């Protein structure tokens, strides 16, 4: 996979904030990041894991109903400005190793392993502490 040093993956928490209608600081900043992609000013990456987590989180917490969550995810899936990445069965093994080595939750390790396998080394996330691997630059857009 060819590395794109300027490409950022957008984490689930940013997608959740972007989908909300709260008009608070986090909502505005998350929407700004996503809107830059919609407007063609930047490209972002998203994993299938992020999209699945997004639907689970927003519907479980009552932020969106399933139809609105499906529509939001569909926009991202079918919009070419978002690079979609997936994990493989081998990624799961790498994630288990990353989780153990860096003492982070498995799901964050799976995302980190998926990013590495797809040549993406930057992530926008509120949880930058969970991505302290030497190959990842984690940026909290809210700080």
C-alpha positions as CSV (number, residue, x, y, z in Angstrom):
1,X,0.0,0.0,0.0
2,X,1.3,3.5,-0.9
3,X,1.5,5.8,2.1
4,X,-0.2,9.1,2.0
5,X,1.4,11.2,4.7
6,X,-1.3,13.8,4.6
7,X,-4.3,11.6,4.8
8,X,-6.1,11.4,8.2
9,X,-8.5,8.7,9.3
10,X,-11.5,10.2,11.1
11,X,-12.3,8.2,14.3
12,X,-15.8,7.2,15.4
13,X,-16.0,9.8,18.1
14,X,-15.5,12.6,15.5
15,X,-18.2,11.1,13.3
16,X,-20.6,10.9,16.3
17,X,-20.0,14.6,17.1
18,X,-20.4,15.6,13.4
19,X,-23.8,13.9,13.2
20,X,-25.2,15.7,16.2
21,X,-27.2,18.9,16.2
22,X,-26.0,20.3,19.5
23,X,-24.2,23.4,18.1
24,X,-21.5,23.2,20.8
25,X,-17.7,23.4,20.3
26,X,-17.1,19.7,19.6
27,X,-20.0,19.5,17.2
28,X,-18.9,22.6,15.3
29,X,-15.3,21.4,15.0
30,X,-16.3,17.9,14.0
31,X,-18.6,19.2,11.3
32,X,-15.9,21.5,10.1
33,X,-13.6,18.6,9.6
34,X,-16.2,16.5,7.8
35,X,-17.4,19.5,5.7
36,X,-13.9,20.1,4.4
37,X,-14.1,16.6,2.9
38,X,-17.7,17.1,1.6
39,X,-16.5,20.3,-0.1
40,X,-13.5,18.6,-1.7
41,X,-11.0,20.7,0.3
42,X,-9.4,17.6,1.8
43,X,-9.7,13.8,1.8
44,X,-10.4,11.7,4.8
45,X,-10.2,8.0,5.5
46,X,-12.7,5.9,7.4
47,X,-12.7,2.3,8.2
48,X,-15.6,-0.1,8.1
49,X,-15.0,-0.5,11.8
50,X,-15.6,3.2,12.3
51,X,-18.9,3.1,10.4
52,X,-20.2,0.1,12.3
53,X,-19.2,1.7,15.7
54,X,-20.8,4.9,14.6
55,X,-24.2,3.3,13.9
56,X,-24.0,1.3,17.2
57,X,-23.1,4.3,19.3
58,X,-25.5,6.9,17.9
59,X,-28.5,4.5,18.0
60,X,-27.6,3.0,21.4
61,X,-27.3,6.4,23.0
62,X,-30.4,7.7,21.2
63,X,-28.6,10.4,19.3
64,X,-30.0,9.1,15.9
65,X,-32.6,6.5,14.9
66,X,-31.4,3.7,12.7
67,X,-32.7,5.4,9.5
68,X,-30.8,8.6,10.1
69,X,-27.7,6.7,11.1
70,X,-27.9,4.6,8.0
71,X,-28.3,7.7,5.8
72,X,-25.3,9.5,7.4
73,X,-23.1,6.3,7.0
74,X,-24.3,5.9,3.4
75,X,-23.3,9.4,2.5
76,X,-19.8,8.6,3.7
77,X,-19.7,5.2,2.1
78,X,-20.7,6.4,-1.4
79,X,-18.8,9.7,-1.3
80,X,-15.4,9.4,-3.1
81,X,-13.8,12.0,-0.9
82,X,-13.7,9.5,1.9
83,X,-11.2,6.7,1.4
84,X,-12.7,3.5,2.8
85,X,-10.4,0.9,4.4
86,X,-11.0,-2.5,5.9
87,X,-9.2,-5.0,8.1
88,X,-8.4,-8.5,7.0
89,X,-8.2,-11.7,9.1
90,X,-4.4,-11.1,9.4
91,X,-5.1,-7.7,10.8
92,X,-6.8,-9.3,13.8
93,X,-3.6,-11.1,14.7
94,X,-1.6,-7.8,14.4
95,X,-4.2,-6.0,16.5
96,X,-3.9,-8.6,19.3
97,X,-0.1,-8.1,19.3
98,X,-0.5,-4.2,19.3
99,X,-3.1,-4.4,22.1
100,X,-0.7,-6.4,24.2
101,X,2.4,-4.4,23.4
102,X,0.9,-1.0,23.9
103,X,-1.6,-2.0,26.6
104,X,-4.6,-0.5,24.7
105,X,-8.1,-1.8,24.1
106,X,-8.4,-4.3,21.3
107,X,-10.7,-2.2,19.2
108,X,-8.3,0.7,19.1
109,X,-5.5,-1.7,18.3
110,X,-7.6,-3.1,15.4
111,X,-8.0,0.3,14.1
112,X,-4.3,1.1,14.4
113,X,-3.4,-2.2,12.6
114,X,-5.9,-1.5,9.9
115,X,-4.5,2.0,9.4
116,X,-0.9,0.7,9.2
117,X,-1.9,-2.0,6.7
118,X,-3.5,0.7,4.5
119,X,-0.7,3.2,4.7
120,X,-2.5,5.7,6.8
121,X,-0.6,7.1,9.8
122,X,-2.7,10.0,11.0
123,X,-5.9,10.0,12.9
124,X,-8.3,12.7,14.1
125,X,-9.6,11.4,17.5
126,X,-10.7,12.6,20.8
127,X,-8.9,9.6,22.3
128,X,-5.3,10.5,21.2
129,X,-4.0,8.6,24.3
130,X,-5.2,5.3,22.8
131,X,-3.0,5.8,19.7
132,X,0.5,6.2,21.1
133,X,2.1,3.8,18.7
134,X,5.3,5.2,17.1
135,X,3.8,5.0,13.6
136,X,0.7,7.0,14.3
137,X,0.2,10.8,14.7
138,X,-3.0,11.2,16.7
139,X,-4.5,14.7,16.7
140,X,-7.3,15.7,19.0
141,X,-9.1,18.4,17.0
142,X,-10.8,19.7,20.2
143,X,-7.6,20.8,21.9
